[in-house]
Amino acid sequence: MMKRTWWIGFSLWLLLLGRQQPAQARPAQQAIDWRFGVIESYTAPRAANNLGVSWTRVRFQWAETQPDGPDSWKPRISDEQIDGEVAAGREVVGLLIGIPDWARGDDKLPTGLYLPHDDPDNTWAVFVREMVERYDGRINHWIIWNEPDIDDPAAPGHTWDGSIEDFIQLLRVAYLVAKESNPDAVIHLPAFTYFWNPDYIGDFFDALIAEPDAAANGYFFDVATAHLYFQPTTIYDVIRILYDEMAARGLPWRPVWLVETNAPPIDDEAWPVENWTLSVTMTEQAAFIPQAMAAALAAGAERMAVYKLLDLRSDRAANPEPFGLLRMQGTRRPAFETYIHTIRYMAGAIRAERERWDEVGQIRIDQAGRTTTVLFARLPGEMFTAVIPATAPSALWVDMWGRSRVIEAEGGEFRVELPGALCTQSIGDY
């Protein structure tokens, strides 16, 4: 049974001072830590600079990029925008997904998918080669598809009509083409939802290792990917599941990236939500950001990103809730501010460990010269106490809004009182 939890509480950080003082704010346009990203930073690059994020994801929908045939070219992002991201120091990760009508066969797969990867009649192979060669040196990371485990055509987010074996062929072709076109290419598995079908990950890896040419070709991927929302517990557990499922089958170690996370709010007057998934306030969304990032670090995620930076008009049709850290007009939701502080104080993590997970969440992050302990209440109530062994006589206490003060250790420990979680909806069995 999954550990029960209220998913959003009140967050603060406790910095145990060591050989150096806490990091000072960095100037804009300089990434603070390579791990932290935001999706579609090109839509508001100055805001992305202020966040200090180091990477982003750009979606290339095949049907949008080549709507009229293999000779057409209409990507949603311009070369100038990509160049701007690279110039700002952000690594761009491309997402390849979708099938245009002209390339869709009667089986709903790309025409010629099972032809050799160098066959010009393999339409998917031709598209992947065009993408990888066109952006060589600017985009080296490529995510192949998105959430193929959603198998109900009527479900939101459904993108794949084939079997697991069909998807492995799609992945095989993309891997072989990309590595041939750009030896520095890094291929990511698609993100799995996990909750749509918890068995899918294991079934996928079982089918993958059964392919006779998989081992000789790196099992057709370099990075595993996750999309996890709303619950820090879920983030920690599912990232660990991905690592465990790979290890149990003897697959070579591959890093896991948390490419999408968030807890979209329903109480913003700029985007009224009638049909919400879970009841989340903007304050809860803000508190979720540091909790999610700390949980991901503790689970071993190599990189993490918030979906997404800016609400777009097109998002209205896709999502009932607003996911942006910025509203359509560019104003900041509270989560934007907490993400700035999250990156600032969690930067430079060497290792992270989840130390306590009952009524209090407590995650220790070891950094050069200091330790940062992330603390938050996981249950409603008046007050909870966290006790942290002192590794220095004083520490810097910082809340989720960046307000700070120095506190002193007493009897070899710091005792911190945490307000109860401000949760408007419980899930699980609490």
Sequence and secondary structure as in RCSB ss.txt:
>XXXX:A:sequence
MMKRTWWIGFSLWLLLLGRQQPAQARPAQQAIDWRFGVIESYTAPRAANNLGVSWTRVRFQWAETQPDGPDSWKP
RISDEQIDGEVAAGREVVGLLIGIPDWARGDDKLPTGLYLPHDDPDNTWAVFVREMVERYDGRINHWIIWNEPDI
DDPAAPGHTWDGSIEDFIQLLRVAYLVAKESNPDAVIHLPAFTYFWNPDYIGDFFDALIAEPDAAANGYFFDVAT
AHLYFQPTTIYDVIRILYDEMAARGLPWRPVWLVETNAPPIDDEAWPVENWTLSVTMTEQAAFIPQAMAAALAAG
AERMAVYKLLDLRSDRAANPEPFGLLRMQGTRRPAFETYIHTIRYMAGAIRAERERWDEVGQIRIDQAGRTTTVL
FARLPGEMFTAVIPATAPSALWVDMWGRSRVIEAEGGEFRVELPGALCTQSIGDY
>XXXX:A:secstr
    B S   EEEEEEE SS       TT  S TTEEETTGGGSHHHHHHHT  EEEEEEEHHHHSTT TT    
SS HHHHHHHHHTT EEEEEEE   GGGB TTSSBTTTTS TT TT HHHHHHHHHHHHTTTTEEEEEE S TT 
  TTSTT    S HHHHHHHHHHHHHHHHHH TT EEEEEEE SSS TTHHHHHHHHHHTSTTTGGGGGG SEEE
EE  S HHHHHHHHHHHHHHHHHTT     EEEEE     S  TTS  SS SS   HHHHHHHHHHHHHHHHHHT
 SEEEES SB  TTHHHH SS   SB TTS B HHHHHHHHHHHHHTTEEEEEEEEESSEEEEEEEETTEEEEEE
EE S SSEEEEEEE SSSEEEEEETTS EEEEE BTTEEEEEEE    SS BTT 
